[in-house]
Amino acid sequence: MVGLFRYLLAVFCLLACLLPGPALAETPAEKLDSYLQKVFEIFQDYDSASISQEEQLELKQRLSDVAGEIFEYSVMARMSLARHWQELSAEQQQEFVTVFRQLLEANYFDKVLTYLEEIARYTPENVAITDEIVFTERKAEVQTSIAYDGKKVPVNYRFVKLQAGWKIYDISVEGVSLVQNYRSQFGEALAGSAPQELLDRLRAKVESGGSDAQQ
């Protein structure tokens, strides 16, 4: 049940950050708030009890199309590899970012379909932005809580400010960081292995449907 609970939360929290915002001048909290409102609207387009296969593909494609507007995959991928990032050639680094994004989508977007009925029951009242912490001109964190099964679950979003505006590079659920989780997995996988071997394994994992890092 713990694993299922975290799957659901991770999927929901990931989706809460997928839609592009209109103003680069928005604060991280304002930007996240607008995404939260829009993500609820997106779920209203689908009947979770009778969603067709065509609609399922459409939903996944919509999520994939808009994810790049808010997530900075290059930063997420680099931080997930930590010191091993420098072991990759420029071509391998580019490939890793692409495969890393595909892995995230395989891990989380597919689970939207599995838990769509439960996720669709959430309303804006279930999610609250509790704080915004600006560390520097380029780094910030937006803290939220999600009401789930009578509890308030803390979910924090780490932002980095780039030329294109504020972008999310990490999410933590109950103190469990997405980036740190992958960093641990990739570090173990690279022990005694060449970077290309990791890329090959990740690509194979994506092609087989992915395997979630959140346990």
C-alpha positions as CSV (number, residue, x, y, z in Angstrom):
1,M,0.0,0.0,0.0
2,V,2.9,2.4,0.7
3,G,4.2,1.9,-2.8
4,L,0.8,2.4,-4.3
5,F,0.2,5.5,-2.2
6,R,3.5,7.1,-3.4
7,Y,2.8,6.1,-7.0
8,L,-0.5,8.0,-6.8
9,L,1.0,11.0,-5.1
10,A,3.9,11.2,-7.4
11,V,1.7,11.0,-10.5
12,F,-0.6,13.6,-9.2
13,C,2.1,16.0,-8.2
14,L,3.9,15.5,-11.4
15,L,0.8,16.3,-13.4
16,A,0.2,19.4,-11.3
17,C,3.1,21.0,-13.0
18,L,2.6,20.2,-16.6
19,L,0.7,23.1,-18.2
20,P,2.5,26.2,-19.5
21,G,1.9,29.5,-17.9
22,P,1.5,32.9,-19.7
23,A,3.8,35.2,-17.8
24,L,7.5,34.8,-17.2
25,A,7.3,37.5,-14.5
26,E,5.2,35.2,-12.3
27,T,6.7,34.1,-9.0
28,P,7.2,30.3,-8.6
29,A,4.2,30.1,-6.3
30,E,2.0,32.0,-8.8
31,K,3.2,29.9,-11.6
32,L,2.5,26.7,-9.7
33,D,-0.9,27.9,-8.7
34,S,-2.0,28.6,-12.3
35,Y,-0.8,25.1,-13.3
36,L,-2.8,23.5,-10.4
37,Q,-5.9,25.2,-11.6
38,K,-5.4,24.2,-15.2
39,V,-4.6,20.6,-14.5
40,F,-8.0,20.2,-12.8
41,E,-9.5,21.6,-15.9
42,I,-7.7,19.1,-18.1
43,F,-9.1,16.1,-16.2
44,Q,-12.6,17.5,-16.8
45,D,-12.2,16.7,-20.5
46,Y,-12.2,12.9,-19.7
47,D,-14.6,10.5,-18.2
48,S,-12.5,8.3,-16.0
49,A,-15.1,5.6,-15.9
50,S,-15.4,5.2,-19.7
51,I,-12.3,6.7,-21.2
52,S,-11.6,5.1,-24.6
53,Q,-8.3,3.9,-25.8
54,E,-8.1,6.8,-28.2
55,E,-8.7,9.2,-25.4
56,Q,-6.1,7.5,-23.3
57,L,-3.5,8.0,-26.1
58,E,-4.7,11.6,-26.5
59,L,-4.3,12.3,-22.7
60,K,-0.8,10.9,-22.6
61,Q,0.2,12.9,-25.7
62,R,-1.2,16.1,-24.2
63,L,0.8,15.5,-21.1
64,S,3.9,14.8,-23.1
65,D,3.5,17.9,-25.2
66,V,3.1,20.3,-22.4
67,A,5.6,18.8,-19.9
68,G,8.5,20.5,-21.6
69,E,7.0,23.9,-20.8
70,I,7.7,23.6,-17.1
71,F,10.2,20.8,-16.4
72,E,13.8,21.4,-17.1
73,Y,14.8,17.9,-18.1
74,S,18.5,18.8,-18.8
75,V,18.9,19.9,-15.2
76,M,17.0,17.0,-13.8
77,A,19.1,14.5,-15.8
78,R,22.4,16.1,-14.9
79,M,21.6,16.2,-11.2
80,S,20.4,12.6,-11.3
81,L,23.7,11.5,-12.7
82,A,25.7,13.8,-10.4
83,R,29.5,13.3,-10.9
84,H,28.9,10.6,-13.5
85,W,27.5,13.3,-15.9
86,Q,31.0,14.3,-16.8
87,E,31.8,10.7,-17.8
88,L,29.4,11.0,-20.7
89,S,30.4,12.5,-24.0
90,A,28.4,15.5,-25.3
91,E,26.4,13.2,-27.6
92,Q,25.7,10.8,-24.7
93,Q,24.6,13.6,-22.5
94,Q,22.1,14.7,-25.1
95,E,20.9,11.2,-25.5
96,F,20.6,10.7,-21.7
97,V,18.3,13.8,-21.4
98,T,16.0,12.4,-24.1
99,V,15.9,8.9,-22.5
100,F,15.5,10.4,-19.0
101,R,12.4,12.3,-20.2
102,Q,11.0,9.2,-21.8
103,L,11.6,7.2,-18.6
104,L,9.7,9.8,-16.5
105,E,6.8,9.7,-19.0
106,A,6.8,5.9,-19.0
107,N,6.9,5.8,-15.2
108,Y,4.3,8.5,-14.4
109,F,2.1,9.3,-17.4
110,D,1.2,5.6,-17.9
111,K,0.1,5.5,-14.2
112,V,-2.4,8.4,-14.9
113,L,-4.5,5.8,-16.8
114,T,-4.2,3.3,-14.0
115,Y,-5.3,5.7,-11.3
116,L,-7.3,8.1,-13.4
117,E,-10.6,7.5,-11.6
118,E,-9.1,8.3,-8.2
119,I,-7.0,11.2,-9.4
120,A,-10.0,12.7,-11.2
121,R,-11.8,13.0,-7.9
122,Y,-9.3,15.6,-6.6
123,T,-10.5,19.3,-6.6
124,P,-8.6,22.5,-6.0
125,E,-9.7,22.3,-2.3
126,N,-7.5,19.2,-1.9
127,V,-4.3,21.0,-2.7
128,A,-2.9,24.1,-0.9
129,I,0.3,26.1,-1.5
130,T,1.7,26.6,2.0
131,D,4.9,28.6,1.4
132,E,7.3,30.0,-1.1
133,I,11.0,30.1,-0.2
134,V,13.3,32.1,-2.4
135,F,16.9,30.9,-1.8
136,T,18.6,33.1,-4.4
137,E,17.7,35.0,-7.5
138,R,17.7,31.7,-9.4
139,K,16.6,29.1,-6.9
140,A,13.3,28.7,-5.1
141,E,11.0,26.1,-3.5
142,V,7.3,26.1,-3.4
143,Q,5.8,24.0,-0.6
144,T,2.3,22.5,-0.9
145,S,0.2,19.9,0.9
146,I,-2.3,17.5,-0.6
147,A,-5.2,16.2,1.4
148,Y,-5.3,12.4,1.1
149,D,-7.2,9.9,3.2
150,G,-7.5,12.3,6.1
151,K,-3.9,13.4,6.0
152,K,-2.0,16.4,4.7
153,V,0.9,15.1,2.6
154,P,3.8,17.6,2.0
155,V,4.9,18.0,-1.6
156,N,7.6,20.4,-2.4
157,Y,8.7,21.7,-5.8
158,R,12.2,23.0,-6.5
159,F,12.5,25.7,-9.1
160,V,15.4,27.2,-11.1
161,K,15.2,30.5,-13.0
162,L,16.5,30.3,-16.5
163,Q,16.2,32.6,-19.5
164,A,12.8,31.0,-20.2
165,G,11.6,31.7,-16.7
166,W,11.1,29.5,-13.6
167,K,11.4,25.8,-14.3
168,I,10.9,22.8,-12.0
169,Y,13.9,20.5,-11.6
170,D,12.9,18.4,-8.6
171,I,9.8,17.2,-6.7
172,S,9.8,15.7,-3.2
173,V,6.9,13.8,-1.7
174,E,7.1,13.4,2.1
175,G,10.7,14.3,1.9
176,V,11.5,11.8,-0.8
177,S,13.3,13.6,-3.7
178,L,12.7,12.4,-7.3
179,V,16.2,13.4,-8.3
180,Q,17.9,11.9,-5.3
181,N,15.9,8.7,-5.9
182,Y,17.2,8.4,-9.5
183,R,20.7,9.5,-8.5
184,S,20.9,6.6,-6.1
185,Q,19.7,4.1,-8.8
186,F,22.0,5.5,-11.5
187,G,25.0,5.5,-9.1
188,E,24.5,1.8,-8.4
189,A,23.9,1.0,-12.0
190,L,27.1,2.8,-13.1
191,A,29.3,1.1,-10.5
192,G,31.6,-1.0,-12.7
193,S,29.6,-0.2,-15.9
194,A,30.2,2.1,-18.8
195,P,27.8,5.0,-19.3
196,Q,26.7,3.6,-22.6
197,E,25.6,0.4,-20.9
198,L,23.3,2.5,-18.6
199,L,21.9,4.3,-21.6
200,D,21.2,1.0,-23.3
201,R,19.4,-0.4,-20.2
202,L,17.3,2.7,-19.7
203,R,16.3,2.7,-23.4
204,A,15.3,-1.0,-23.1
205,K,13.3,-0.1,-19.9
206,V,11.4,2.6,-21.7
207,E,10.6,0.4,-24.6
208,S,9.3,-2.3,-22.2
209,G,7.1,0.2,-20.4
210,G,9.4,1.7,-17.7
211,S,9.9,0.8,-14.1
212,D,9.1,3.4,-11.5
213,A,11.8,4.8,-9.2
214,Q,9.3,5.6,-6.5
215,Q,9.0,2.6,-4.2
